[in-house]
Amino acid sequence: MTAPLTPPPPPHDQSPNDPWAPPPTSGGGGAEPWYGPEKPGKPEGPGLRTEVIEAAVVTVVMTLVGGALLGVLWWWLAPHVPLVSDGSAVYFKDTEGEQAVGVDGTFTLLALGAGALSGLVVFLLRRRGGVPLTVALLIGGLLGAVVAWRLGVWLGPGTDVAARAKEVGQGVTFSAPLKLAAKGALLAWPFAALLVHLGLTALFGPRDPEPFESEPGKDGYGAPVV
């Protein structure tokens, strides 16, 4: 005769307070991962197509509107460089004057202000960073500075100094044409806009969620905290 088989012991019910107990399976039949379920959600950001369109608009506005305003301000605020002719040659009336340096300095200061304002406005309207906006600030600032430079020269006194000296006559003081001697001033606008925008984004922009953000009452792996 054979001994009757002993029935297996019932499965041990794990206490709900057991810190090593796996989370309950969902009703759909698929088991949740032990380290915690992934939270479904919509992808953050407006999308690449929208970002490219916004970057194109920023570039155009900075180039045309910003460049025109900066050019007019430079022509209006830049100091005049006085010249005088003796009938055969044209000379600086004030050889020790700093008007020529002031022309470059005025453009640089105005470009820095335009860059800071551009970065601030773009951040307030967009409230988010991104590669397309960064490229737009750089390209738009550079093109806007070039437009401002050429517009200021065009609005200022004529570039034909000899003809102007002959027109006003010998010994009469006249203004030299606007000239940007320090071409590096063209980079003031894009770099100022980029620095201000990146700084504001780093301080006040949205933060990325932590990869293992824990829920209340659970540790970083989804296990309940005793």
Long-range contacts (C-beta under 8 A, 24 or more apart in sequence): 16-224, 17-224, 17-226, 19-223, 19-224, 19-225, 19-226, 20-223, 21-224, 23-222, 34-221, 34-222, 35-212, 35-221, 35-222, 36-212, 36-215, 36-218, 36-221, 36-222, 37-222, 44-206, 45-128, 45-130, 48-132, 51-130, 51-132, 51-133, 52-132, 54-126, 54-132, 54-133, 54-136, 55-130, 55-132, 55-133, 55-135, 55-136, 56-136, 58-122, 58-133, 58-136, 58-137, 58-140, 59-136, 59-139, 59-140, 59-143, 60-140, 61-140, 62-118, 62-136, 62-137, 62-140, 62-141, 62-143, 62-144, 62-193, 63-140, 63-143, 63-144, 63-147, 64-144, 64-147, 66-114, 66-118, 66-140, 66-144, 66-148, 66-189, 67-143, 67-144, 67-145, 67-146, 67-147, 67-148, 67-151, 68-147, 68-148, 68-151, 69-114, 69-148, 70-110, 70-111, 70-114, 70-144, 70-145, 70-147, 70-148, 70-189, 71-147, 71-148, 71-149, 71-150, 71-151, 71-152, 71-155, 72-151, 72-152, 72-155, 73-110, 74-106, 74-107, 74-110, 74-148, 74-149, 74-152, 74-178, 75-151, 75-152, 75-155, 75-156, 75-178, 77-106, 77-110, 78-102, 78-103, 78-106, 78-107, 78-152, 78-156, 78-178, 79-103, 79-106, 80-175, 80-176, 81-175, 81-176, 82-173, 82-174, 82-175, 82-176, 83-161, 83-165, 83-173, 83-174, 83-175, 83-176, 84-171, 84-172, 84-173, 84-174, 85-165, 85-166, 85-168, 85-169, 85-170, 85-171, 85-172, 86-170, 86-171, 87-170, 90-161, 90-162, 90-165, 93-173, 100-176, 100-179, 100-181, 103-178, 103-179, 103-180, 103-181, 104-180, 104-181, 104-182, 104-185, 107-148, 107-149, 107-152, 107-180, 107-185, 108-182, 108-185, 108-188, 110-148, 111-145, 111-148, 111-185, 111-186, 111-188, 111-189, 111-192, 112-188, 112-189, 112-192, 113-192, 114-141, 114-144, 114-189, 114-192, 114-193, 115-141, 115-188, 115-189, 115-190, 115-191, 115-192, 115-193, 115-194, 115-195, 115-196, 116-192, 116-193, 116-196, 118-189, 118-192, 118-193, 118-196, 118-197, 119-192, 119-193, 119-194, 119-195, 119-196, 119-197, 119-198, 119-200, 120-196, 120-197, 120-200, 122-193, 122-197, 123-196, 123-197, 123-200, 123-201, 123-204, 123-205, 127-205, 127-206, 128-201, 128-205, 128-206, 129-197, 129-198, 129-201, 129-205, 133-197, 134-194, 134-197, 134-198, 137-190, 137-193, 137-194, 137-197, 138-190, 138-193, 138-194, 139-190, 140-190, 140-193, 141-189, 141-190, 141-191, 141-192, 141-193, 141-194, 142-186, 142-187, 142-189, 142-190, 144-189, 145-185, 145-186, 145-187, 145-188, 145-189, 145-190, 146-186, 149-180, 149-186, 152-178, 152-180, 153-177, 153-178, 153-179, 153-180
